[in-house]
Amino acid sequence: MPTLNVTLNDKTYAVRVPDEMLTDAEDFFRKMDSDMDRGWQMSRDFIEHPDKTQRAQIAAHRIMLAMSASNETMAQLMAGYILKRLPGVTGVVVDTDGEMLNTEIVYGAGATSAPAASGKLSRIEAMKQAGKEVTAVYKSGKSFRFAVLDRATGQWVESAALDDEKDAQERRMQAFKQRFEEISG
């Protein structure tokens, strides 16, 4: 029976999906894809064309909601969707602070991105990972900020408050470039 490991608040749950559900629910999965084709509100951002990773993040968020409502069937359906749409996925680490785009997709033996054949992340994969670890610029009171994931602690570190949005965007791009270079080597 396929299993998706779902981590919520540092506790991991094994969501087992019956084999027959993976095949019998394909119409349901297609309906989900059709709904997401029209765009989806992912926390603060509306994503017009969610990619496969973002669709899995949406499903992971729905797993969290289903588990909090003790709806085992819905949790299994959402886990089945992720397992069917992202071959090789083993788990999700759901962001429980309300930022769906920060939910991590886990492949293989715990890596949070599918490795390239060489074992290193490709440039595109490194860019995606950096994008997950450096937030977009957001307004905080009258100032602008962004946050960067501290990999050692797993905590988000906010930038200094900046009065000018353009300046905040430039500093965010510097932080993104630095994180990309760290990831890609």
C-alpha positions in Angstrom: 0.0 0.0 0.0 1.6 3.3 -1.1 2.4 5.7 1.8 2.9 9.4 1.9 4.7 10.8 5.0 3.0 14.0 6.1 4.9 16.2 8.6 2.9 18.7 10.5 4.5 20.7 13.3 7.6 18.4 13.5 5.4 15.3 13.8 5.2 12.9 10.9 2.2 10.8 10.0 2.1 8.0 7.5 -0.9 8.3 5.3 -1.5 5.0 3.6 -3.4 5.0 0.3 -5.2 1.8 -0.8 -4.0 0.6 -4.2 -7.5 0.7 -5.6 -7.9 4.3 -4.6 -5.0 5.3 -6.8 -6.8 4.0 -9.9 -10.5 4.5 -8.9 -10.0 8.1 -8.0 -8.4 9.2 -11.3 -11.6 11.0 -12.3 -11.5 12.9 -9.0 -7.8 13.7 -9.6 -8.6 15.0 -13.1 -11.4 17.2 -11.6 -8.8 18.6 -9.1 -6.4 19.4 -12.0 -9.3 21.1 -13.9 -10.1 23.2 -10.9 -6.5 24.2 -10.5 -6.1 25.0 -14.2 -8.2 28.1 -13.5 -5.7 29.3 -10.9 -5.5 29.0 -7.2 -5.2 31.3 -4.1 -2.1 30.1 -2.3 -2.0 32.0 0.9 -1.3 35.6 0.0 -0.6 34.9 -3.7 -3.0 34.0 -6.5 -1.2 31.6 -8.8 -2.7 31.7 -12.3 -1.1 28.5 -13.6 0.0 26.3 -10.6 2.8 23.9 -11.6 3.1 20.3 -10.4 4.9 21.3 -7.2 2.4 24.0 -6.4 -0.5 21.6 -7.1 1.1 19.1 -4.6 1.5 22.0 -2.1 -2.3 22.7 -2.5 -3.1 19.0 -2.0 -0.7 18.9 1.1 -2.6 21.9 2.6 -5.9 20.0 2.1 -4.3 16.9 3.8 -3.6 19.1 6.8 -7.2 20.4 6.8 -8.6 16.8 6.4 -6.5 15.5 9.2 -7.6 18.3 11.5 -11.2 17.4 10.7 -10.5 13.6 11.2 -11.5 13.1 7.5 -9.3 10.1 6.7 -10.8 9.5 3.3 -10.0 13.0 2.1 -6.5 12.8 3.5 -6.0 9.6 1.6 -7.4 11.1 -1.6 -5.1 14.1 -1.4 -2.1 11.9 -0.6 -3.1 9.7 -3.5 -3.1 12.8 -5.8 0.4 13.7 -4.7 1.7 10.2 -5.2 0.1 9.9 -8.7 1.2 13.3 -9.9 4.7 13.4 -8.6 6.4 10.0 -9.1 9.2 9.4 -6.6 7.7 11.6 -3.9 7.9 10.1 -0.4 6.4 12.9 1.8 5.5 16.5 2.4 6.4 18.9 5.1 3.4 21.1 5.4 3.9 24.8 6.4 1.4 25.2 9.2 2.0 29.0 9.5 -0.3 29.7 6.6 2.2 30.0 3.7 1.3 27.2 1.3 4.2 28.0 -1.0 6.6 27.1 1.8 5.4 23.5 2.0 8.2 21.2 1.0 7.9 18.2 -1.2 10.2 15.3 -0.2 11.7 12.8 -2.7 13.6 9.6 -2.1 15.4 9.3 1.2 14.5 12.7 2.6 15.9 15.2 0.0 13.5 18.1 -0.6 14.2 18.3 -4.3 14.5 15.6 -6.9 18.3 15.3 -7.6 19.7 15.5 -11.1 21.3 12.3 -12.4 24.7 13.5 -11.1 23.3 13.7 -7.5 23.5 17.5 -7.6 20.6 19.8 -8.3 20.3 21.1 -11.8 20.4 24.9 -12.3 16.6 25.0 -12.7 16.1 22.8 -9.6 18.5 25.0 -7.6 16.6 28.1 -8.7 13.3 26.5 -7.6 14.8 25.6 -4.2 16.2 29.1 -3.8 12.8 30.5 -4.6 11.3 28.4 -1.8 13.9 29.7 0.7 13.7 33.4 -0.2 10.2 34.9 0.0 8.7 37.5 -2.3 8.8 41.1 -1.1 5.8 41.9 1.1 4.4 45.1 2.8 4.8 45.2 6.6 3.1 48.4 7.9 4.6 51.2 5.8 7.8 49.3 5.0 8.7 46.5 2.7 10.5 43.2 3.7 11.3 39.7 2.6 12.5 36.7 4.5 15.2 34.1 4.1 15.1 30.6 5.5 17.9 29.9 7.9 18.8 26.4 7.0 20.6 25.7 10.3 17.6 26.5 12.5 14.7 26.1 10.0 13.4 29.5 11.0 12.6 32.4 8.7 14.7 35.6 9.1 13.1 38.8 8.0 15.1 41.5 6.2 15.5 44.9 7.6 12.4 47.2 7.1 12.9 49.1 3.8 11.0 52.2 2.9 11.3 51.8 -0.9 9.8 48.7 -2.6 12.3 48.9 -5.5 15.2 48.8 -2.9 13.5 45.8 -1.2 13.2 44.0 -4.6 16.9 44.6 -5.3 18.0 43.4 -1.9 15.7 40.3 -2.3 17.4 39.5 -5.6 20.8 39.7 -4.0 19.7 37.3 -1.3 18.1 35.0 -3.9 21.3 35.0 -6.0 23.4 34.3 -2.9 21.1 31.4 -1.9 21.1 30.0 -5.5 24.9 30.0 -5.5 25.0 28.2 -2.1 22.6 25.6 -3.4 24.1 25.1 -6.8 27.7 25.1 -5.6 
